[in-house]
Amino acid sequence: MVGADRKGIFGIDVDKLWSICTSHVERHNLTIRTLMKRFTRLNLGFSKKLDNLAAACQVFLAYYNFVWRTQHDDDSGRAGQLRPTAAMMAGVTGSLWDFERLFDEAITA
């Protein structure tokens, strides 16, 4: 990486920003490393073909975004309740999916 340009998003004044927060990206990377054992250090779950690695990542990310439901933090006042999936919060889908529906959608696509 040679450089980066800051651009204002959603009316945020770029001159007032003094640092870029990467905590969301780092948290997602940690989740991937934790749940996909092929990305942990010194593992034996590697793929011999790049296509197999790409397919495994695609299945995991689709499952994570459409099926996986996280719990609210303890300080939210709603501890233990499940959040909607990431796809529901982004407005991509309006209903809960299970793995069977995810598989059916992948087959028809």
Phi and psi in degrees as a GROMACS rama.xvg file:
@    title "Ramachandran Plot"
@    xaxis  label "Phi"
@    yaxis  label "Psi"
@TYPE xy
-96.8677  -37.0707  VAL-2
-172.98  176.467  GLY-3
-146.59  144.418  ALA-4
-110.16  134.535  ASP-5
-87.9737  135.678  ARG-6
-129.712  135.989  LYS-7
-69.1834  135.896  GLY-8
-125.91  135.65  ILE-9
56.961  37.0391  PHE-10
78.2219  13.6357  GLY-11
-80.7265  130.948  ILE-12
-77.7847  117.122  ASP-13
-68.8327  -27.3466  VAL-14
-67.9298  -23.7616  ASP-15
-84.3385  -13.7932  LYS-16
-81.3582  128.195  LEU-17
-107.62  -15.3339  TRP-18
-152.012  160.154  SER-19
-102.784  126.678  ILE-20
-86.3226  124.287  CYS-21
-110.72  15.1726  THR-22
-64.5729  -35.1289  SER-23
-67.348  -40.7847  HIS-24
-68.1532  -42.8706  VAL-25
-64.4102  -37.2491  GLU-26
-64.9972  -41.3337  ARG-27
-66.3231  -40.515  HIS-28
-61.7474  -40.1568  ASN-29
-65.4065  -39.4074  LEU-30
-62.5962  -42.9128  THR-31
-62.7393  -46.1912  ILE-32
-64.1851  -33.0802  ARG-33
-75.6732  -42.7734  THR-34
-89.3235  -22.5708  LEU-35
-109.697  101.235  MET-36
-64.8147  -15.3893  LYS-37
-71.6874  -11.7569  ARG-38
-103.896  3.47484  PHE-39
-79.0231  162.529  THR-40
-71.5797  138.075  ARG-41
55.8265  48.8109  LEU-42
-100.232  169.983  ASN-43
-113.361  9.63496  LEU-44
-93.2102  35.332  GLY-45
-78.2826  167.561  PHE-46
-107.782  136.434  SER-47
-77.1078  -24.2787  LYS-48
-116.989  141.017  LYS-49
-63.3153  -32.9776  LEU-50
-63.1027  -36.9431  ASP-51
-67.3333  -40.5906  ASN-52
-64.3468  -43.4519  LEU-53
-62.5858  -41.7855  ALA-54
-65.6214  -41.3145  ALA-55
-64.1063  -40.6834  ALA-56
-66.1929  -39.985  CYS-57
-64.9609  -42.3561  GLN-58
-64.0388  -44.0004  VAL-59
-63.4622  -47.0943  PHE-60
-66.7882  -35.888  LEU-61
-65.8565  -43.8405  ALA-62
-62.8049  -43.543  TYR-63
-63.469  -38.5782  TYR-64
-85.0471  -30.608  ASN-65
-105.733  -24.0198  PHE-66
-115.501  -41.6362  VAL-67
-65.0187  130.183  TRP-68
-122.395  124.381  ARG-69
-93.546  163.475  THR-70
-95.7881  153.404  GLN-71
-67.2495  152.075  HIS-72
-65.9238  160.294  ASP-73
-65.3691  -29.9299  ASP-74
-83.7952  1.37345  ASP-75
-82.1723  -12.7147  SER-76
85.9683  -3.79252  GLY-77
-127.718  42.009  ARG-78
-59.5427  138.394  ALA-79
89.1916  -15.1804  GLY-80
-82.234  141.922  GLN-81
-82.4861  138.507  LEU-82
-79.9993  162.694  ARG-83
-66.1157  163.947  PRO-84
-69.0939  165.415  THR-85
-62.7573  -36.7486  ALA-86
-67.3696  -34.6766  ALA-87
-69.7903  -40.5878  MET-88
-69.1834  -27.2897  MET-89
-84.9711  -7.70318  ALA-90
83.1381  14.9794  GLY-91
-75.9019  -37.7879  VAL-92
-138.036  156.789  THR-93
-110.975  3.92664  GLY-94
-133.168  160.67  SER-95
-74.8151  139.004  LEU-96
-107.971  153.468  TRP-97
-116.481  177.647  ASP-98
-65.2568  -32.7816  PHE-99
-63.0027  -42.7551  GLU-100
-67.6817  -40.2307  ARG-101
-59.6684  -42.7769  LEU-102
-64.5592  -44.088  PHE-103
-62.9186  -40.698  ASP-104
-65.9353  -36.7185  GLU-105
-68.9629  -35.7496  ALA-106
-69.1522  -39.7622  ILE-107
-79.8754  -15.6122  THR-108
